[in-house]
Amino acid sequence: MKKGLYIIILSLVAMLSLGSCADWFDISPKTDVKAEDLFETENGFLSSLAGIYVLMTNEAVYGRDLSFGLVEQLAQMYDVIPEGANSKTDIYNYNQITSGGYNTKGNFERTWLAGYNIIANANNLFKWLDQKGDEVIRHEETRNMIRGEALAIRAALHFDLLRLWGPANYATSEDARKTKCIPYRTVADKEKLSLLEAQQVVANIIADLDSAKQLLSYESNLDLSNYSTASRRFRFNYHAVNALLARVHNYAGNSEQAKAAAIEVIDNCGLDLKSGNDDDPILFDETLCAVNLYQMKDNLSTYFDAGDKIQTKYHVKYSTLNAIFEISGSESEDMRARSAAFARNSDYQMAVTKKYQDNDNEAIPLLRLPEMYYIVCENSEGDEAAYYINLVRNRRGISSSKNVVCDTQEQRVDALLREYRKEFYAEGQFFYFLKSHGVTGSLVHSPEVSLTAENFVLPLPDAEREYGWTDDNDNDESVVTE
């Protein structure tokens, strides 16, 4: 596929501005087109949805911090020390605010605002769908697609906000499930909302995704490997919604539902695990859902460049790379660590990932197929669990003589930890694995850092405490459904 093939339509929805406490609610169209006129046509609705996907590429969310940026720094996946910090551990000073350079608190507050801005735009689209959708959009399938994708987006953003601001050990701790953490917004307004218990947030996310799956069921036989339908991989298609359901159920400890959803994706999405990554280090051919970042190579060269300035980029030392990918020789048998995946600078003994520089599809993945195999492994036992994780390992080039054993829960978690670290390098998933499993202590790839339980607890942003959160409805146990 050629670069730019799937460039998303320019947004007619608000682009993100984070200058004040209520800017997450900024959903006024930044064009000469009034909302009333925009939603007079089907193309207006489609442009609005496309604009929401554009918002998802903002640096505060999947354009950096929720993919290769801040969450990867929290998992210590790079050896670069953030500007303004004195050590790797300074990244965990969540209450620190600085006027420039290192500023974990400020970065997280921008992520919070950006996430709720996207949610507000989705909720605004629902408002107009309810008012004019049946009248303006002639085909039911198109109406279902727009609503289904917007529901999935709303669920996905709430889930990642939950994974950051919610508790650790959700699946195994009743106290964690009852922790009040974030609001769940379903209406495009500035109303102050109570923080919900984590279990209420999870219930709302699952309800949104179940509705989205039903609305998109017309494409349950969609073959994502088909060139004519590959553009659906840049949207929350049916299989992507199902994959997100598998991820959420796995997070929640709903073993049966997580396994069933993951197997359905594996069996029906049309994609296969790859045994090579030449010309495709991001493994787009395994991607279930991604966002498109226009002119990615130029825009992200600030972070990934193996030239003379590699020390200022998101680099890893050779020793760190070897630890992450368990390399014991001069060349790894694991394709995820070989020259097709990393650009090396022998002068500095450093490397940077090629995922965002050799990326013809300009794709930042949100969901990829191997995670479904890992979810089945985590929710199976014995030989079945080992089969699913070893299948991914073998396809990546690791000899079957090194197959892992998954007879106990401890063995499964240890094996999965190693695979999440390798498979999703620079994709923002490893920190969530550490948090959801309560993994603390020294990291093999960054032994100078020892994670504590406190490192997984993010403080509520000041703006939310001052302008958003209220305890007026703390006793409201309702679950919102569409």
TAMONOR-V531800 format. One record per residue. N is the residue number from 1. SS is DSSP state (alpha for helix, beta for strand, coil for the rest). PSI is psi in whole degrees, 0 to 359 (* if undefined). OMEGA is omega in degrees with one decimal (999 if undefined). Layout:
N:SS:PSI:OMEGA  N:SS:PSI:OMEGA
This chain:
1:coil:143:-176.0  2:coil:149:177.8  3:coil:137:175.7  4:coil:4:-177.8  5:coil:328:-176.2  6:coil:38:178.0  7:coil:127:-175.6  8:coil:145:177.4  9:coil:139:178.7  10:coil:139:-174.2  11:coil:136:167.6  12:coil:5:175.9  13:coil:163:-176.3  14:coil:135:169.2  15:coil:155:-165.7  16:coil:133:172.1  17:coil:132:-172.2  18:coil:43:-174.1  19:coil:344:-177.7  20:coil:174:-170.2  21:coil:330:-174.1  22:coil:14:-173.8  23:alpha:345:174.3  24:alpha:338:-177.8  25:alpha:7:-177.4  26:coil:96:-177.2  27:coil:15:177.3  28:coil:132:179.3  29:coil:131:-179.1  30:coil:46:175.9  31:coil:183:177.3  32:coil:0:-178.4  33:coil:121:176.1  34:coil:153:-178.2  35:alpha:320:-178.7  36:alpha:325:179.6  37:alpha:323:-179.4  38:alpha:316:-174.9  39:coil:21:173.2  40:coil:348:-178.0  41:coil:157:176.5  42:alpha:321:178.7  43:alpha:330:176.2  44:alpha:316:177.0  45:alpha:317:-179.0  46:alpha:322:178.0  47:alpha:322:178.1  48:alpha:315:178.1  49:alpha:316:178.1  50:alpha:322:178.5  51:alpha:326:177.8  52:alpha:320:175.6  53:alpha:323:176.9  54:alpha:317:178.0  55:alpha:329:-178.6  56:coil:347:178.2  57:coil:3:176.1  58:coil:146:-177.6  59:coil:332:-178.8  60:coil:344:177.8  61:coil:243:-169.1  62:coil:350:174.7  63:coil:355:175.0  64:coil:289:-162.5  65:coil:331:177.7  66:coil:12:175.1  67:coil:270:-176.2  68:coil:358:-171.6  69:coil:246:-168.3  70:alpha:318:-178.3  71:alpha:332:174.8  72:alpha:326:174.8  73:alpha:323:177.5  74:alpha:330:177.7  75:coil:5:175.5  76:coil:41:-177.3  77:coil:357:178.2  78:coil:159:175.6  79:coil:352:176.2  80:coil:138:176.7  81:coil:128:-177.1  82:coil:143:179.7  83:coil:130:-179.6  84:coil:349:178.6  85:coil:157:179.2  86:coil:340:-178.8  87:coil:170:178.9  88:alpha:329:-175.4  89:alpha:345:179.3  90:alpha:340:-179.7  91:alpha:338:-177.3  92:alpha:9:175.6  93:coil:77:-170.1  94:coil:342:-178.7  95:coil:6:-177.1  96:coil:132:174.9  97:coil:130:175.4  98:coil:158:-178.0  99:coil:344:179.2  100:coil:162:178.7  101:coil:228:-175.6  102:coil:128:-175.2  103:coil:74:-178.3  104:alpha:316:-177.3  105:alpha:314:179.6  106:alpha:321:178.7  107:alpha:316:179.9  108:alpha:324:178.5  109:alpha:324:176.7  110:alpha:323:177.5  111:alpha:317:178.0  112:alpha:309:-178.4  113:alpha:319:179.5  114:alpha:320:179.1  115:alpha:314:-179.1  116:alpha:336:173.0  117:alpha:317:177.8  118:alpha:316:178.4  119:alpha:318:178.6  120:alpha:320:178.7  121:alpha:321:175.9  122:alpha:316:-179.6  123:alpha:325:175.8  124:alpha:322:176.9  125:alpha:320:177.3  126:alpha:320:-179.8  127:alpha:314:-178.0  128:alpha:328:173.2  129:alpha:318:179.6  130:alpha:324:-176.7  131:alpha:320:-170.3  132:alpha:355:-173.6  133:alpha:311:-177.8  134:alpha:327:-177.6  135:alpha:319:-170.5  136:alpha:321:-175.0  137:coil:109:-170.4  138:coil:322:-173.0  139:coil:127:-179.1  140:alpha:323:-178.7  141:alpha:321:178.3  142:alpha:318:176.9  143:alpha:317:-179.6  144:alpha:322:179.0  145:alpha:312:-177.7  146:alpha:313:-178.7  147:alpha:318:-178.2  148:alpha:315:-179.9  149:alpha:320:-179.7  150:alpha:323:175.4  151:alpha:318:179.4  152:alpha:319:177.7  153:alpha:314:179.3  154:alpha:317:179.5  155:alpha:316:-177.0  156:alpha:317:-179.8  157:alpha:317:176.4  158:alpha:322:-177.8  159:alpha:317:179.7  160:alpha:327:172.5  161:alpha:321:176.4  162:alpha:317:-177.9  163:alpha:332:176.8  164:alpha:307:-173.8  165:alpha:351:178.4  166:coil:182:-174.9  167:coil:161:169.4  168:coil:165:175.3  169:coil:36:-176.0  170:alpha:315:-171.6  171:alpha:337:-172.6  172:alpha:357:-175.0  173:coil:119:177.2  174:alpha:322:178.0  175:alpha:321:178.5  176:alpha:317:-178.3  177:alpha:334:-178.6  178:coil:2:-180.0  179:coil:128:176.0  180:beta:130:-169.8  181:beta:306:-177.2  182:beta:158:171.1  183:coil:158:174.1  184:coil:110:-172.3  185:coil:126:-179.7  186:coil:1:-179.8  187:coil:141:179.9  188:coil:82:175.4  189:coil:178:-177.8  190:coil:15:-177.9  191:coil:136:175.3  192:coil:133:-177.8  193:beta:149:176.4  194:coil:152:168.9  195:coil:133:179.7  196:beta:154:170.5  197:beta:148:-177.9  198:alpha:322:-178.2  199:alpha:331:175.0  200:alpha:320:177.7  201:alpha:315:178.9  202:alpha:317:179.6  203:alpha:319:178.8  204:alpha:320:177.7  205:alpha:312:-179.4  206:alpha:321:178.5  207:alpha:316:178.0  208:alpha:317:-177.9  209:alpha:323:175.8  210:alpha:319:177.7  211:alpha:318:179.2  212:alpha:318:179.9  213:alpha:319:178.8  214:alpha:317:-179.5  215:alpha:327:-178.2  216:coil:10:-175.4  217:alpha:342:178.5  218:alpha:341:178.2  219:alpha:30:-179.9  220:coil:338:177.4  221:coil:14:-179.1  222:coil:129:176.7  223:coil:104:-175.4  224:coil:349:178.4  225:coil:347:-179.0  226:coil:128:-176.6  227:alpha:323:-175.9  228:alpha:340:-179.2  229:alpha:6:-175.9  230:alpha:335:179.4  231:alpha:339:177.8  232:alpha:345:176.6  233:alpha:348:174.2  234:alpha:14:178.2  235:coil:166:173.5  236:coil:82:176.6  237:coil:178:-177.1  238:alpha:313:-177.1  239:alpha:326:177.4  240:alpha:320:176.5  241:alpha:317:178.7  242:alpha:321:177.8  243:alpha:320:177.2  244:alpha:323:173.9  245:alpha:317:177.8  246:alpha:317:179.6  247:alpha:315:-178.2  248:alpha:314:178.7  249:alpha:323:178.0  250:alpha:316:175.9  251:alpha:319:-175.1  252:alpha:352:-177.8  253:coil:17:177.1  254:coil:80:-166.9  255:alpha:312:-176.6  256:alpha:315:-178.9  257:alpha:321:179.7  258:alpha:313:-178.6  259:alpha:316:-178.1  260:alpha:316:-179.4  261:alpha:319:-179.6  262:alpha:317:179.4  263:alpha:322:178.0  264:alpha:320:177.6  265:alpha:312:-179.0  266:alpha:316:-173.9  267:alpha:336:-167.7  268:alpha:351:-173.5  269:coil:341:179.5  270:coil:352:-180.0  271:coil:154:177.8  272:coil:155:172.9  273:coil:139:-176.7  274:coil:151:177.6  275:coil:8:176.9  276:coil:150:179.8  277:coil:21:174.2  278:coil:131:-179.2  279:coil:9:-179.7  280:coil:59:-176.7  281:coil:337:178.3  282:coil:351:-176.6  283:coil:54:177.6  284:alpha:332:-179.8  285:alpha:354:173.1  286:alpha:5:-172.3  287:beta:128:178.5  288:beta:328:-179.2  289:beta:136:-180.0  290:beta:163:168.3  291:beta:150:-176.9  292:beta:122:177.7  293:coil:107:-176.3  294:coil:137:-178.9  295:coil:48:-174.4  296:alpha:311:-174.2  297:alpha:315:179.7  298:alpha:316:-176.0  299:alpha:330:-175.8  300:alpha:5:176.7  301:coil:339:174.9  302:coil:329:-174.8  303:coil:333:-173.2  304:coil:102:178.4  305:coil:125:-175.5  306:coil:15:-177.5  307:coil:206:-174.6  308:coil:339:-179.1  309:coil:22:-176.1  310:alpha:331:-179.1  311:alpha:338:179.4  312:alpha:357:-178.1  313:coil:181:177.5  314:coil:71:-173.9  315:coil:166:167.7  316:beta:145:172.1  317:beta:157:177.8  318:alpha:321:-179.5  319:alpha:323:177.8  320:alpha:317:177.8  321:alpha:317:179.6  322:alpha:323:179.6  323:alpha:318:-179.7  324:alpha:316:-173.7  325:coil:10:175.6  326:coil:48:179.8  327:coil:128:-178.4  328:coil:359:-179.9  329:coil:196:-178.1  330:coil:337:-178.6  331:coil:133:-177.8  332:coil:145:171.4  333:coil:347:179.8  334:coil:118:-176.5  335:alpha:338:-178.0  336:alpha:348:-179.4  337:alpha:3:-174.6  338:coil:185:-172.4  339:coil:337:176.5  340:coil:340:-176.5  341:coil:329:-176.2  342:beta:138:171.1  343:beta:125:-175.9  344:beta:145:173.8  345:beta:102:-174.1  346:coil:333:179.2  347:coil:320:-178.8  348:coil:352:-177.1  349:coil:46:-178.2  350:beta:162:179.2  351:beta:154:173.0  352:beta:148:178.9  353:beta:148:175.9  354:coil:3:-172.9  355:coil:329:-175.3  356:coil:13:174.5  357:coil:321:174.9  358:coil:71:-169.5  359:coil:82:-174.3  360:coil:333:-179.3  361:coil:356:-179.8  362:coil:46:-172.9  363:beta:130:167.9  364:beta:109:-172.6  365:beta:139:172.4  366:beta:326:-179.4  367:beta:132:176.8  368:beta:155:-172.2  369:coil:317:-175.8  370:alpha:333:177.9  371:alpha:328:179.4  372:alpha:323:176.1  373:alpha:320:179.0  374:alpha:322:179.2  375:alpha:319:176.3  376:alpha:317:177.5  377:alpha:312:-176.2  378:alpha:333:-176.2  379:coil:23:175.6  380:coil:182:-179.5  381:coil:159:170.3  382:alpha:227:-174.4  383:alpha:324:-179.9  384:alpha:315:178.1  385:alpha:314:-178.9  386:alpha:323:-178.7  387:alpha:313:-174.1  388:alpha:320:-180.0  389:alpha:323:-179.5  390:alpha:333:176.2  391:alpha:317:177.1  392:alpha:314:-178.6  393:alpha:316:-178.8  394:alpha:320:177.6  395:alpha:333:178.7  396:coil:356:175.8  397:coil:359:-179.4  398:coil:130:-176.2  399:coil:143:177.2  400:alpha:341:176.3  401:alpha:345:178.7  402:alpha:19:179.0  403:coil:143:-179.1  404:coil:157:177.8  405:coil:138:-176.3  406:coil:45:-175.9  407:coil:334:-179.7  408:coil:163:177.2  409:alpha:320:179.8  410:alpha:319:178.2  411:alpha:320:-179.8  412:alpha:313:-178.6  413:alpha:318:179.4  414:alpha:316:180.0  415:alpha:319:179.9  416:alpha:322:177.1  417:alpha:315:-179.7  418:alpha:322:-177.4  419:alpha:319:175.6  420:alpha:320:179.7  421:alpha:321:-178.7  422:alpha:309:-170.1  423:alpha:321:-172.2  424:coil:28:176.4  425:coil:130:179.2  426:coil:24:177.2  427:coil:357:171.1  428:coil:21:-178.0  429:coil:338:-171.6  430:alpha:320:179.2  431:alpha:320:179.3  432:alpha:324:176.7  433:alpha:314:179.3  434:alpha:316:-176.9  435:alpha:314:-176.2  436:alpha:336:178.9  437:coil:4:177.1  438:coil:37:-177.8  439:coil:114:178.6  440:coil:174:179.8  441:beta:191:-175.5  442:beta:145:177.1  443:beta:133:-175.1  444:coil:328:-178.5  445:coil:354:179.2  446:beta:70:-171.0  447:beta:342:179.0  448:beta:352:179.5  449:beta:133:175.3  450:beta:109:-177.7  451:beta:141:174.2  452:coil:167:179.1  453:alpha:328:-178.9  454:alpha:334:179.8  455:alpha:343:-179.0  456:alpha:357:-174.9  457:coil:110:178.9  458:coil:135:177.1  459:coil:148:177.3  460:coil:137:179.5  461:coil:145:-178.7  462:alpha:319:-178.3  463:alpha:324:179.1  464:alpha:321:178.2  465:alpha:320:-174.7  466:alpha:323:-170.2  467:alpha:345:-173.3  468:alpha:309:-171.8  469:beta:140:173.4  470:coil:153:179.3  471:coil:19:-177.1  472:coil:328:-174.5  473:coil:35:-176.2  474:coil:338:-178.4  475:coil:2:-179.7  476:coil:112:-176.8  477:coil:16:-174.5  478:coil:152:174.2  479:coil:125:-176.1  480:coil:132:173.6  481:coil:160:178.4  482:coil:*:999
